[in-house]
Amino acid sequence: MSDIGLAYQEYDFYEELFEKPKRIKRKKEPAKKFQLNLRMVPAKTPNQQTAYDYFEQEEHLILHGLAGTGKTFITLYLALKRLFEPNCYQDKVVIVRSVVPTREMGFLPGSEREKMKTYEAPYQAMCNDLFGRGDAYEILKTKNQIEFISTSFIRGTTMDDCIIIVDEAQNLTFHELDSIITRVGVNSQIVFCGDCGQTDLDKPWDKCGLDQFMSILDHIDGFKKVEFSYDDIVRSGLVRDYLIAKNGYLNDALHTRSSSRH
């Protein structure tokens, strides 16, 4: 073999020896990793259906009434359902809540924002239920499709192009409610959920904040109110029976006290 042939053979040997390894194509993460499928939640009572109808008509709403009637759950469902519609002009759902025990939260570690995470737990559970996966709430937050804020951070903001859910409204003072509604911007819809009978506020003039606020909204055409009663309790029969018994007891006690004064 000639010197040239030997040279080529030697070149081929070294080329094979130091050949770059072939790139292994990485499989793309399946789209379903971050895909959320919202389950259908039909209205369970006539008042829930009324709330559904008003929401679809893009009315601002007050859902007021007893515990266990699904006020927050159906509102979050309707908001997310709207958000996932192809032609939705709103960008995200904003949940506003007063962290009432903030006045007693000194022992919890972290900043106030970190402490607020405790109060996100109910909405995290609702989202996980609605989407059937344990990371649904975090995915929505990562995509900036859901945001949780307390009234401590509401001042100075304008909430455009969003669906605003004001939860536990009975724990907001009139001043806080006033601050929230004056933050509502263009293309936004707001829903207040609460029950004056469940307030955690202590001072008498604070407790009546939601009542005063609702009286004002009664004079605004763009607001609709749905009042939930015993017949709307869907959480359990025990909750319904307890609330009926409790309110009966309190009414009897109030009547007895009033009679003893005369």
WOMOJO-V676805 format. One record per backbone hydrogen bond with DSSP energy under -1.0 kcal/mol. CO is the residue of the C=O (numbers start at 1). NH is the residue of the N-H. Records with the same first field share a line. If there is no record, write none. Layout:
# WOMOJO-V676805
CO->NH ; NH
This chain:
# WOMOJO-V676805
2->6
3->7
4->8
5->9
6->10
7->11
8->12
9->13
10->14
11->15
12->16
13->17
14->18
30->33
31->34
45->49
46->50
47->51
48->52
49->53
50->54
51->55
52->56
53->57
54->59
55->58
60->224
61->192
62->226
63->194
64->228
68->234 ; 235
70->74
71->75
72->76
73->77
74->78
75->79
76->80
77->81
78->82
79->83
80->84
82->85
85->88
92->163
93->147
94->165
95->149
96->167
98->100
99->102
100->103
101->104
102->105
105->108
111->115
112->116
115->118
116->119
117->120
120->124
121->125
122->126
123->127
124->128
125->129
126->130
127->131
128->132
130->39
133->136
135->139
136->140
137->141
138->142
139->143
140->145
141->144
145->93
147->95
149->97
150->153
154->157
158->160
159->185
161->91
162->189
163->94
164->191
165->96
166->193
168->171
169->172
173->177
174->178
175->179
176->180
177->181
178->182
180->183
183->159
186->161
189->164
190->61
191->166
192->63
193->169
194->65
195->198
203->206 ; 207
204->208
206->209
208->212
209->213
210->214
211->215
212->216
213->217
214->218
216->219
217->220
220->223
222->60
224->62
226->64
228->66
229->232
230->233
236->240
237->241
238->242
239->243
240->244
241->245
242->246
243->247
244->248
245->249
246->250
247->251
248->252
249->253
250->254
251->255
252->256
253->257
254->258
255->259
256->260
